[in-house]
Amino acid sequence: MPIYEYFCLDCRKRVNVFFRTMSAASNTQAHCPQCASVRLHRLVSRVAVMKSEESRLENMADPSMMSGLENEDPRALASFMRQMSNEMGEPIDPEMNEMIGRLEAGESPEAIEQSMPGLADGAAMGGGMDGLGSSFGALDD
């Protein structure tokens, strides 16, 4: 069941048009669901790629994701955390986003941990880590 994206030249909106079959998509003229116009320009749709759990884990094991962590660079830690979030498909909550922003600015993990006591018990990280200051040490293990 294809869904195509179009730009309507009359109402100037981006619209989705659903067809029940591939043959209907090929043989039927699309109509704008907003204004019923047939003056539509077909757009290239974004593609979503589904990854298996195994594929995501393989991507996270890529050594290039961890570059800079051996130097205890806060910016590298922030980059690593954003990449992990993207690979897992998990949104970053506001408190975590603030912490990552501070790391990107070059602030030390220890200073952030002292000013954000909720991180010490893993509250902002979903309970998965024992505070930021120990993050670099955990990577050495």
VOPAGU-2260 file (C-alpha; in pm, 1 decimal, decimal comma):
REM VOPAGU-2260
SITE   aa  ch    i         X         Y         Z
SITE  MET   A    0       0,0       0,0       0,0
SITE  PRO   A    1     201,6     295,5    -124,3
SITE  ILE   A    2     184,0     641,9      23,4
SITE  TYR   A    3     335,3     914,2    -191,7
SITE  GLU   A    4     431,0    1267,2     -94,5
SITE  TYR   A    5     336,7    1556,7    -318,6
SITE  PHE   A    6     356,8    1933,9    -316,9
SITE  CYS   A    7      25,6    2089,2    -423,0
SITE  LEU   A    8      85,0    2378,1    -662,2
SITE  ASP   A    9    -257,3    2526,4    -582,6
SITE  CYS   A   10    -280,7    2525,1    -203,3
SITE  ARG   A   11     102,6    2519,8    -162,3
SITE  LYS   A   12      98,4    2239,2      94,2
SITE  ARG   A   13     298,0    1920,8     127,2
SITE  VAL   A   14      49,6    1632,7     124,9
SITE  ASN   A   15      47,4    1252,9     145,0
SITE  VAL   A   16    -167,5    1055,7     -97,5
SITE  PHE   A   17    -254,0     695,1     -14,4
SITE  PHE   A   18    -319,8     436,3    -286,5
SITE  ARG   A   19    -465,2      92,6    -214,3
SITE  THR   A   20    -248,1     -87,4    -469,6
SITE  MET   A   21      64,6     -28,6    -675,7
SITE  SER   A   22    -142,8     -40,6    -996,0
SITE  ALA   A   23    -375,6     229,2    -859,3
SITE  ALA   A   24     -72,0     446,2    -788,5
SITE  SER   A   25      44,5     400,0   -1147,7
SITE  ASN   A   26    -294,1     436,6   -1319,8
SITE  THR   A   27    -481,0     690,6   -1106,2
SITE  GLN   A   28    -418,7    1063,8   -1100,2
SITE  ALA   A   29    -346,6    1186,8    -749,5
SITE  HIS   A   30    -571,4    1453,5    -596,5
SITE  CYS   A   31    -473,3    1689,8    -318,9
SITE  PRO   A   32    -657,0    1590,4       1,1
SITE  GLN   A   33    -665,1    1959,5     105,6
SITE  CYS   A   34    -806,6    2131,4    -203,1
SITE  ALA   A   35    -879,1    1843,0    -448,3
SITE  SER   A   36    -637,9    1986,3    -706,4
SITE  VAL   A   37    -464,6    1755,5    -952,1
SITE  ARG   A   38    -172,7    1998,1    -991,7
SITE  LEU   A   39      64,0    1799,6    -773,0
SITE  HIS   A   40     439,8    1769,0    -792,0
SITE  ARG   A   41     566,5    1436,4    -661,0
SITE  LEU   A   42     839,7    1460,6    -397,1
SITE  VAL   A   43    1111,7    1217,3    -303,4
SITE  SER   A   44    1008,9    1070,2      29,6
SITE  ARG   A   45    1237,5    1010,1     323,5
SITE  VAL   A   46    1335,5     651,8     374,0
SITE  ALA   A   47    1335,0     480,5     711,6
SITE  VAL   A   48    1562,3     182,7     755,9
SITE  MET   A   49    1469,7     -68,2    1020,6
SITE  LYS   A   50    1771,5    -208,6    1201,8
SITE  SER   A   51    1784,0    -529,9    1394,3
SITE  GLU   A   52    1905,9    -531,4    1752,7
SITE  GLU   A   53    2215,9    -717,0    1632,9
SITE  SER   A   54    2288,2    -450,0    1370,5
SITE  ARG   A   55    2255,3    -170,0    1628,9
SITE  LEU   A   56    2489,5    -350,0    1866,5
SITE  GLU   A   57    2743,6    -399,6    1586,6
SITE  ASN   A   58    2729,2     -27,2    1505,6
SITE  MET   A   59    2785,6      60,4    1871,8
SITE  ALA   A   60    3091,0    -168,5    1883,7
SITE  ASP   A   61    3255,7      35,0    1607,0
SITE  PRO   A   62    3585,9     162,4    1753,8
SITE  SER   A   63    3546,0     498,0    1575,4
SITE  MET   A   64    3250,0     576,2    1806,3
SITE  MET   A   65    3487,1     575,3    2100,5
SITE  SER   A   66    3760,8     793,1    1951,3
SITE  GLY   A   67    3870,5    1060,2    2195,6
SITE  LEU   A   68    3739,0     879,3    2502,6
SITE  GLU   A   69    4085,3     749,0    2584,7
SITE  ASN   A   70    4198,7    1112,1    2629,9
SITE  GLU   A   71    3915,8    1180,1    2875,1
SITE  ASP   A   72    3781,4    1456,1    2649,7
SITE  PRO   A   73    3434,7    1572,1    2768,9
SITE  ARG   A   74    3338,6    1657,3    2410,4
SITE  ALA   A   75    3417,4    1301,9    2300,3
SITE  LEU   A   76    3200,9    1166,6    2582,7
SITE  ALA   A   77    2913,2    1392,5    2472,0
SITE  SER   A   78    2951,6    1276,9    2112,2
SITE  PHE   A   79    2956,1     913,8    2223,7
SITE  MET   A   80    2639,0     963,5    2430,1
SITE  ARG   A   81    2454,1    1125,9    2137,8
SITE  GLN   A   82    2562,3     847,0    1902,2
SITE  MET   A   83    2445,9     583,6    2151,0
SITE  SER   A   84    2108,0     755,5    2176,9
SITE  ASN   A   85    2076,4     767,8    1797,4
SITE  GLU   A   86    2175,5     402,4    1754,9
SITE  MET   A   87    1928,9     287,6    2019,3
SITE  GLY   A   88    1654,0     511,0    1882,1
SITE  GLU   A   89    1591,0     650,9    2228,1
SITE  PRO   A   90    1512,2    1019,7    2276,8
SITE  ILE   A   91    1730,9    1220,1    2512,4
SITE  ASP   A   92    1537,1    1361,2    2808,4
SITE  PRO   A   93    1583,1    1732,5    2895,6
SITE  GLU   A   94    1814,1    1672,4    3193,9
SITE  MET   A   95    2037,6    1442,8    2989,6
SITE  ASN   A   96    2036,1    1690,9    2701,2
SITE  GLU   A   97    2152,3    1966,4    2939,6
SITE  MET   A   98    2432,3    1744,8    3066,5
SITE  ILE   A   99    2547,0    1654,4    2714,2
SITE  GLY   A  100    2539,9    2022,6    2617,1
SITE  ARG   A  101    2764,7    2104,5    2911,5
SITE  LEU   A  102    3004,2    1826,0    2810,4
SITE  GLU   A  103    3009,1    1963,1    2455,3
SITE  ALA   A  104    3104,4    2301,4    2602,0
SITE  GLY   A  105    3406,0    2131,6    2763,6
SITE  GLU   A  106    3285,3    2117,4    3125,5
SITE  SER   A  107    3430,7    1828,8    3323,0
SITE  PRO   A  108    3209,7    1530,4    3407,8
SITE  GLU   A  109    3295,5    1573,1    3776,7
SITE  ALA   A  110    3175,3    1936,5    3783,3
SITE  ILE   A  111    2852,1    1839,8    3609,3
SITE  GLU   A  112    2797,2    1552,5    3851,1
SITE  GLN   A  113    2838,6    1787,0    4150,3
SITE  SER   A  114    2589,1    2039,1    4011,9
SITE  MET   A  115    2336,7    1773,4    3904,5
SITE  PRO   A  116    2307,6    1534,4    4199,9
SITE  GLY   A  117    2031,4    1331,4    4030,3
SITE  LEU   A  118    2291,9    1194,7    3791,0
SITE  ALA   A  119    2482,3    1019,7    4067,0
SITE  ASP   A  120    2198,4     771,2    4115,6
SITE  GLY   A  121    2145,6     737,3    3738,6
SITE  ALA   A  122    1807,7     913,7    3740,5
SITE  ALA   A  123    1878,8    1119,9    3429,9
SITE  MET   A  124    2038,2     827,4    3252,9
SITE  GLY   A  125    1762,3     577,6    3300,6
SITE  GLY   A  126    1943,0     418,6    3593,5
SITE  GLY   A  127    2202,0     264,4    3366,9
SITE  MET   A  128    2523,7     437,2    3477,6
SITE  ASP   A  129    2682,7     519,4    3808,8
SITE  GLY   A  130    2727,7     891,4    3755,8
SITE  LEU   A  131    2928,0    1079,4    3503,2
SITE  GLY   A  132    3261,7    1107,6    3678,9
SITE  SER   A  133    3306,5     733,1    3666,7
SITE  SER   A  134    3216,6     710,7    3296,9
SITE  PHE   A  135    3568,5     749,1    3171,5
SITE  GLY   A  136    3702,6     495,3    3420,3
SITE  ALA   A  137    3435,0     246,1    3321,9
SITE  LEU   A  138    3559,2     255,4    2964,5
SITE  ASP   A  139    3907,8     155,4    3073,2
SITE  ASP   A  140    3785,7    -169,2    3232,9
